[in-house]
């Protein structure tokens, strides 16, 4: 048995560039991992693949990306082994933080290590892309600009440290719902923002903060807009919704600044906060 940590991510930028014939969306997104982790215990024993989850309720069977990743790994390497995964959920589900994709990436990397298969990152990333669009990013293990459906990655240097105050609501938004609702708005794309490969200072990064899916989320949950306004009013350098939402984050140059803002924000009923650092 081996234990692994699966980090969350935030999207510092998310533009939808258009819809493809296969119904996926072409996107441009800048992602950064943070030190909020799911914990996975992977044990090679028994028969078949068993996934047990603790914490937040998660999908089961092939609906679970970690389960799907394990099945795909065994099929691709031609190994048949019994496997048990105990998933301790700390990352909120359907929150825009990539927890399911990170779990899947961690399973692929973990099995590669446990079984000493010896696959490099490129092969693991190509395998991960078959599981979910964000999975390759978590195998890449660097801040990255992602293009295509999220699988074409370029490393981006970001200021260090970056601290985030996550505002976590008591409701969920599924990725599929967010994109369908965005399509119904009939948005006309006007150009594409240029993302640099290096940002040395936080003020240089702030103009990049943008999320095309915010409008959809806010139309259903106006509290998201209010939380963004609160973060900016109470000291955040910038604020944005992550991914398809609904988690909103404030960005800070240090932990003390994040803690100061956390103390003076009035949370709506059911909301909670988490402070984390970019990794």
Steps between C-alpha positions, in 0.01 A plus 500: 500500500621849414354839583483786252383861509286644218505884492219734396545772236369847430445652157660843483359542151233315299388601152267295282617539142227300328315171477648208306316253278547232771308728745809573707602864539827656391633686802792704622561466871779576746506253789694489824504215755440583866578318824147380572515123459292186466675200653517165318607165642572255218539130579560216254292212632178302450316484169370776277507872577339621823468867586396606849449869574496694825386859544289663230276275295670406171386319183557124493614251236579637153342832600801552727809626316742324737326165438500569124872585508587174678301295249665677207848455651456123534358470149785703350783310668335157470524428873213347695525570872255546783495857623350689792490881508398678818422861407487754782326804348620837623449689171137609453314309226367677187663821619732602214810380688577190290486246783374211288758564228778523758390172658514333156846642427623384840372147436683485166825626652457283808442177308795584274715518813346206686526262204835643383365528144743778416277718284612860458284808553414530130342154487318552830367835376372345175330231706358762736348695210277198432362527854437875520616829349671628820675172589818568294551830683530324837757258353689798350548630857575864411293817459386480139318662213264238356358515147280269293259334740765548767751237388761723324715633783771765522678571828449853635718661765286666767592722796594308813350486748136542403236451766129438446194542719241255368135586560310169490120513471253229608383438140655334194530576127575214263745569217258361240221729622729806496611449140148423374368813669786701348410370152137603551612859557626509140823680588696652215874473555696821443866409474720310742705638787874442474639302792872546562736218597627687804354736760760622747273717716144463626388838352605373155279193543184680611385617151491133394227413754194416291241221486245475219285263710445752781201658328320163489572423865406846624169494311401195709684593821537879548690438826805415287520859377450631853784285632732629227410857595557421870843355433610804301354743754669322792854482364539239225730606216262329258198268510353246261278193479702184435416276203130431460450612860354563741812551718628860496853589602689809602868522411762639740877552514528338844326286760455787748306705245273201425439443872421868556236495225356169624439652845302799374277339234139430594411162352149415373330204669671170418814651345846418638858603429833327440839671474752328274825570318593447137736207440 
